[in-house]
Amino acid sequence: MRVRIRFARRPSIAIRRGRNQRIALVVAALLTPAAAIAAALGLWRIAADLNWANSFAIPSGAFSHWQVWLAAAAGLQFCSRVLNRYGKGAGRAAS
């Protein structure tokens, strides 16, 4: 006597891609304002160093440097563009 056990087939990646693309578009939409806030904090730190603005909110530590904030803004914007490109599909480029 032979017993065959059949497992249900898992959904392929192509079926789940639509959900992943929607999530990628949502995260990309949220990363762009975060990048703008990080850039604003970097510019505030530069203005505080030049005595054009009041003192910066974070006086010491790693986040007290303007380079960290501008690098974070660039990194967040890059991730947003990559996720936006993935969310729009492989055939089209994101704008």
Residue pairs with C-beta under 8 A, 6 or more apart in sequence:
20 86
21 86
21 87
21 88
21 89
22 87
24 83
24 84
24 86
24 87
25 83
25 84
25 87
25 88
27 83
28 79
28 80
28 81
28 83
28 84
28 87
31 76
31 77
31 79
31 80
31 83
32 76
32 77
32 80
34 76
35 72
35 73
35 74
35 76
35 77
35 80
36 73
38 69
38 70
38 72
38 73
38 76
39 69
39 70
39 73
41 69
42 66
42 67
42 68
42 69
42 70
42 72
42 73
43 66
44 53
44 56
45 56
45 64
45 65
45 66
45 69
46 66
47 53
48 54
48 55
48 56
49 66
56 64
58 64
62 68
63 69
81 94
84 94
85 93
85 94
87 94
88 94
